[in-house]
Amino acid sequence: MAQLGGSPILVLKEGSERTRGKDAQSRNILAAKTIAAAVKSTLGPKGMDKMLVGSTGDVVITNDGASILKEMDIEHPAAKMMVEIAKTQDDEVGDGTTTAVVIGGELLKKSEELLEQEVHPTLIVTGYRLAAEKSNEVLKELALDVTPEDTETLKKIARTSMTGKGAEVAREMLTELAVDAVRAIAEKGGKEKIDVDHVKLEKKTGGSKEDTLLIKGMIVDKERVHSGMPKLVEDAKIGLVNSALEIEKTEVDAKIEITSPDQMKGFLDEEEKMLKSLVDKVKDSGANVLFCQKGIDDLAQHYLAKEGIMAVRRVKESDMKKLASATGGKVLTTLEEIRLGDLGDAGVVEERKIGGEEMIFVENCKNPKSVSILLRGGTEHVVDELERGMNDALRVTTCAVEDGMYVAGGGATEIELAMKLRDYAASVGGREQLAIQAFAEATELIPRALAENAGLDPIDMLVALRSAHEAGDKYAGLDVFKGEPMDMLEASVIEPLRIKTQAVSSAAESATMILRIDDVIASSAEQAPPGAGGMPPGGGYPGAEGMGGY
């Protein structure tokens, strides 16, 4: 509201709330810190899980940072920015989401202390940006090389990503599957390029985690269309068609007049002939298995069964593409053009009963560029957590193969980074160096959180780790089981470089964005009823006093 000659002028809509200056900053920082605190206890091998119950009663049990924040019903705008960090980290790398959010929250906590010392927000932002740039340089210097042929190192990277998750029980077998799957789909060339979408994860409850298996080919969650068709086809020639195996309806409105039973019979015979000719085309091409994206007529099913051809209908488009890259076949638009050269090859195509449902297994493909992993577990929650763990393992292995670089885990990289940043701060001078020192302290929260979650004294552990690094052991991280510093390369705790660089840069970016906000103008959600004072409860904008929905 503004005053002009004594009469008030309404600038904002009635019921809008405006929070300015330190009030706005402290509220935003509080919301962001609350988000970081929510996931901090999930970090590390001894991190705990969260149970999230949705409004419809759906239950999710996980310690995956991205999944937790995705399921939480968050209202506060600054808190939503922290969730964005997790989403970006998950999209880019697939793991390290908790690390990114926790560092982001700690950067804001440290900036609050600097704001109290009258350091201007733009100076803190400048310092944080300088620190983030320096961090990327230091991380690249600390990185070690890995090649796609070095399966042992890749397995260690995948194993580290699964540690502390529900999938940990069977992690030896799962890491082997993850590395084999990534190496199978890697496109050889100047630089490795891998599309993780070519690894299909199929979940089925029943059995145990140990029953999980990798198929060098595809699993299609469908059954054959006719009971007279073979259940097992060896040395399969596979036809992939995205049109229906039915009599096509005309595009325009058409009318057929039938005046006698003979004409009716002739019409039906002609339809039958057309379907028979379509099936003959499939047979003549040499195909003994047919995957169809649309429907297959009952009569066509009968003819296909008579010819001993296994057929599957209504296959998803994404599965058709994966079948094509797994078997080397082409997805055809019509059956008219089916030729032997367009068919895919597989050693075996078999219908098997898994968890009470039929599934089609396309196995023993020569050089599959798509593979499938069948995940098994006692309950739905176990299988879901297994899927999240497997996704992380696949993504980190992919990052390691694509970039060819990894760093030590267990807080070793963060302690070394903090040391280097402190040295750098001294060379910068001005008030920015306070922000760089704060950045260094914020990165040390990772080993501190690892110690806290393992029930160890965080100060003692931090001092011991700093001493080890000052003595020149730059790979010394925290062994949470023995409660002492240990060489993380020897302990096989390693992570792809991209996890760290992405976590540091996205945490710094979101922290600087939140810090630069000094005015929050929130429109009223709805018109307040008469006599309500024109202001929504809780001080204005959604979740102003903390974080909604948590």
Secondary structure, 3 states (H helix, E strand, C coil): CEEECCEEECCCCCCCEEEEHHHHHHHHHHHHHHHHHHHHCCCCCCCCCEEEECCCCCEEEECCHHHHHHHCCCCCHHHHHHHHHHHHHHHHCCCCHHHHHHHHHHHHHHHHHHHHCCCCHHHHHHHHHHHHHHHHHHHHHHCEECCCCCHHHHHHHHHHHHCCCHHHHHHHHHHHHHHHHHHHHCECCCCCECCHHHEEEEEEEECCHHHCEEECCEEECCCCCCCCCCCEEEEEEEEEECCCECCCCCCCCCCCCCCCHHHHHHHHHHHHHHHHHHHHHHHHCCCCEEEECCCECHHHHHHHHHCCCEEECCCCHHHHHHHHHHHCCCEECCHHHCCHHHCEEEEEEEEEEECCEEEEEEECCCCCCCEEEEEEECCHHHHHHHHHHHHHHHHHHHHHHHHCEEEECCCHHHHHHHHHHHHHHHHHCCCHHHHHHHHHHHHCHHHHHHHHHCCCCHHHHHHHHHHHHHCCCCCEEEECCCCEEEECCCCCCEEEHHHHHHHHHHHHHHHHHHHCCCEEEECCCCCCCCCCCCCCCCCCCCCCCCCCCC
